[in-house]
Amino acid sequence: MRTLFIQVKCELGQAYKVAEEAVETVEQISEIHSISGQYDLLLKCYLGDDDDVGRFVTEKIQTLPGIKDTFTLLAFKAFS
């Protein structure tokens, strides 16, 4: 299992709609946070080891209505 953090920039006024649509339609999303800064949302996603990260981001995330831009971070290890 791999963990991705995806920062999402939304069209103006669309962040809450994007978050609602994403959490309802993309099963790999674990959490969505509204954030400050250059991006509007932070998505925490879990993908299987054999899943294609690029295909997931471009086909499942970037195609959601209201998304303007994304920035993806791959997590290597979680420390608790």
N, C-alpha and C positions, 0 to 999 in steps of 0.2 A: 504494500500500500504506500502510495506517495502523497505528500501533502503539498498543495499549491496555495499561494496567496495571490489573488488577482485584484489589482487596484483598477477601479472602473471610473472613467469620466463620462458623465451623462449629459444629454442635451439639457439646456436650462429648464428647471422646473420638473424634471422627470425622474429624479433620484428615487423617490419613494415608489413610483410606478415600476421602475426597473427592478428594485429590490423585491417587490411583491411578485412580479412575473418570474424572476430568477428563482426565488425560493420555492415557488409552486411547480416550476417546470423542469428544473435541473436537479436531478436526484443526487448528484455528486457534491452539491453544495452543503456544507455543514453549518456554516454561520455567515451572516452578512452584517456588516457594521457600517453605519454612516460615519464618515471621517472628515476631518478638516484638511486643508492643503490643496494641492493641485488636482487631486482625485476626490470623488464624491463617496464612493463605496469601497469597502474591502471585503472580498469574498474569500472564505476558507473552504477549500475543496479537497476531497480525497479521491484519488484515482487508483485503479488497480495497476500493478507493476507492468502489465502488458499494454495498458491504454496509451494511446498516442497523445501526448500533451498538446502539441501544436494543433492537431485536429480537434481536440476537445475545446481549446480556447477559440479557435476560428469558427467552428461550426455550432458550438453550444452556447458560448458566452457572447462573442462579438456580434452574433446575429439577433440577439434580443433587441426588441424595439426600444429606442431611446439611448442606446449606448453609442458614445462618440469615440472613445479610445480606451485601451487597456494596457496594463503593465503587469507582467507575470513574474512572480518570484517562486523558485523551487526551494522547498525546505529540505535540508539534509538530515537533520536530527532534531528531535524534540527533547528539551531538558525540563524535568519537572522537579 
